[in-house]
Amino acid sequence: MKTKSGAKKRFSFTGTGKLKRKHAYKSHILTKKTNKRKRNLGYATVVEKTDAGTVKQMLAS
């Protein structure tokens, strides 16, 4: 099974095997968003358990 090219660019594994992702809504129309909101969107987060299986399948791992 091939890895989905879009998924390999967007997701990575943490040291403990969880999946890491970036937040959406950080690319444009930033003037109306508060500094706090933009700052928090900059940090990575962990993929939810319910979606992790789907993402792992896309990564073929």
N, C-alpha and C positions, 0 to 999 in steps of 0.2 A: 504494500500500500504506500502510495506516495504521500509526502508531507504537503499540506496546503501552503502555498507560497505566502499568502496573506497572513496566515496564522503564525508562521515562523518569524515574520517580521514584527508581530504585535505581542507575542507572548514569550516568556522565558521562565525557567524553573528557578526556585529559590534553593538554598542549600539543603533544606529539609524536604524538598520534593514538591512543594506547593507551586501553583502557577501564579506568575506575577503579570500584571497588566497596567496600562496607563489609563488615566481618566479621559473621558471625551469632553467636548465643549471648551477646549483650550486654544483653538486655532484662529478664530476670528470673532468679530463683534465683541471685543473685550472692553470697550469703553463703558458699557452699562453694567459690567460685572465688578463687584467690589474686589479690593486688593486681597482680602481674606479668602474670598472664593477662588480667585485666580491662583493664589499661592497653594491652596489645598488641592486644586486640580493638577498642579504640577507634580505632586508626589505619586509614586506608584502604589498599587494596592494589590491584594490577593483576590484571585478569581473565586467566586462563590462555589460551594460544594456542588450545588445543583448543576452548574455549568461546567465544572471541571472535567467531567467525563467526556463531554462533547469536544472540548478544547483538546484534551489529550488524544482523542480519536483523530482530530484534524492534524495533530502533530505526529501521528502514527507512532506513539510511544506508550 
